[in-house]
Each structure stands twice: as structure tokens, then as C-alpha cells.
Amino acid sequence: MAVIIRDVRAICTAPAGINLIVVKVETSEPGLYGLGCATFAYRHKAVACMVDDYLKPLLVGRDVSRIEDLWQTMNHNAYWRNGPVENNAISGVDMALWDIKGKMAGMPVYDLLGGKCREAAAVYRHADAPTLEGLTEKVRAFMADGLRHIRVQWGGYGGKAVRDFAPAGSEEGIYYDPDGYVRSTTTMFAHLRKELGFEIELLHDVHERIAPSEAIRLAKALEPYRLFFLEDILSPEQGEWFRQVRAQCAIPLAQGELFNNPHEWERLVADRLIDFIRVHISQIGGITPARKLATLCEAFGIRTAWHGPGDVSPIGHAANVHLDLACPNFGIQEWAGINEVLMEVFPGSPELRGGYVHLNGKPGLGIDMDEKLAAKYPCDGGVTVWTQTRLPDGTAHQP
């Protein structure tokens, strides 16, 4: 007899001060439920509405085993598709269905995906400091903890604030200086390689804050410092510029944090214009599309580096790592860390030991949620500030 979906609901919580959205899918089988990550931290109410008011009526009464069919049904039910609110809502359900599938089979999700290719996933951590000396010490501390891949930043994304250069009466915002950032980034890598040598793998995130021609110049300037990869040098709207970047330098490129739509990555992959795909899995709709994307990338020699910042729930991190263990073309995993409060709210969370993150081997995603404890950490419904970014002359610009 088929196990059917009895209830679908969104749970919003912020145990670490960052809005998280979890979807819980309950079934007709007593005690059998699944959890999935639907975290779009800056529009959490919209995602919760999509789950509770639109996906729940669509899904209740359907067979939980039909993951692919349910994903396709959710994806085209609203007719228009591939937006971040809908994709995250779909992701929450999709991950929860894989969680249920694993529990019913008595197997971890990575076994459902073909089994482990490795025992744990290598990660990179993020080091940032206002001075080069302070940054060097942070990198050394990570190295002492067993990390072999570290992303480095000197003074934040886009360089230091330059509010004083704006015309009188300019709007408030988060000001940054692209030109100063490009110069200081080259200086940063020269310093770090001199101090640390080339045994440690260093990465860097441009965060899409510079013009395409400047991105090419920066990529060429950083080539001698042998980065593991240079991340998100261009916005999704400027994808065609990757051809010029690839033609002029050999630095490994990682891209995809802001991707929602397959058209944003298909040419980059098919034309081998990037080396790592680093989409935010919930932003593309969950495990179902992510495993297909990983397989597509494998055929073109591109490795995975799923987005793993603080605005991913521990359930989302677990989904990342299940894919990491099962995909032969795994490259590296971003790891923001899971603090003690998150561990309490989400028992069974993945654990970092040395430079690797480990799963617990339990069925499904292997992670649970303490809803009563989660309710003690309400989400912040205020206006997002950090994305209100501006250039030195006051022009609103992408973060």
C-alpha cells in the first residue's frame, strides 16, 4: 500500500541569527516524516507562503515515492518557473522526500544516489581580516586545525568603504571601491604566498563586484599565485564574458552562487568555460536537479563546489555532503560551520573533523529538528541591509 503525503509545512527559525526555512513533509505512516532546506534568508515569508498556501494543497494525498514526478509537477504547476522563491519551496519538499525515501529503505541518501565515492568531503573555510598580518594568522590557525583549503579576503568583499567620495546628498548604503579592491587583492596574494608558500590551497571570492574587463585583468594578475579557484568573478547577466576570461588565462574558475535557471549554467558547462559549479542547491530546486547538474558537469570535466554559507540550514548542509560523497566529480565543499546552538536545534548535523566534514551514516539525510527549541529563535522580518551596495559615486550596484 502506498505511503502518501499527509501534511506539508514550512518552519522558520534563526538559531544563529540568520533566517532559515525548513520544510517538514509528514506521511500516512505514523512517525515517518522528512525534512528539507528551503532557505532563502532574505525572503523567508514568501517561501513559507509558497509552501503552506500553494505546495501543500498540490501535494497532500500523493505518493511520497514518486520524487521525480512530484518535482516536475511542482516545477510547472505555477506555469512560470525558475525563480528563487518557488525553487527554494520546491527544494524543501524535494529534500524531505529524499529523506523519507532513505528512511523507508533504511539507507543514507548517498547510498540511494549510488553509494560513497569517498568517506568524507574536503572543505574550505573563509578567512578575512582588516590587515595582512591578521589574515595570515587566521590562515595559519585554520592550517593548524587540519584545513588544506582556505578562502581569503582582505577587508571584506569589494574592498574598504569609500562613502566619503560620494557626491553630497548621496543615498545611504554599503559603499565599496572596485578599483582599490582589485589592487589590494593582488597585493594580498603576493603577501600570503611569500609568507605561506604554495603547499596550502588558497581560494578567493570576487562576489561579482567588478566590471567584466576588470575581472579579466584580475584573473590574469592572480595567475602566478596558483589559486585553487577564483570564485564568482562575473554576475549571471555577464556570462558571455567567460569566453574572454578563458581565452586569456588559465586560472581555475568557480561560478554559480546566484544561479536559478538552467540557462545560466548550460553554456558555461557545455563550452567548458568554468572548472567548478557552485550553485546554492535550494536555489535550483533541491537534490533532484543538483544530482542531474553534477552528472552533466562530470561529462564535461567540471567539478562540484556547492554553496555552503551560513544562510543554509544544517539540513541543506547535509544534503550538500550526501551529494559530495556520491558524486565522482566532487571538488570541494564550502563550510561556514555549525555552532553549538544549531547542533542542538538540528541533532545529527554533519561534523567537521580536520579538513573534512563527516555524515553520521543514518538513514535518509541523517538529521532531525527540535521544533520546540527552534521556536525560541524567531526569524528577523526587517529590511536586508548588506545587499544595499553602492559604488564610490553613489550608484546602486550588485553585492
Secondary structure, 3 states (H helix, E strand, C coil): CCCEEEEEEEEEECCCCCCEEEEEEEECCCCCEEEEECCCHHHHHHHHHHHHHHHHHHHCCCECCCHHHHHHHHHHHCCCCCCHHHHHHHHHHHHHHHHHHHHHHCCEHHHHCCCCCCCCEEEEEEEEECCHHHHHHHHHHHHHCCCCEEEEEECCCCCCCCHHHCCCCCCCCEECCHHHHHHHHHHHHHHHHHHHCCCCEEEEECCCCCCHHHHHHHHHHHHHHCCCEEECCCCHHHHHHHHHHHHHCCCCEEECCCCCCHHHCHHHHHCCCCCEECCCHHHHCCHHHHHHHHHHHHHCCCEECCCCCCCCCHHHHHHHHHHHHHCCCECCEECCCCCHHHHHHCCCCCEEECCEEECCCCCECCCCCCHHHHCCCCCCCCCCCCCCEECCCCCECCC
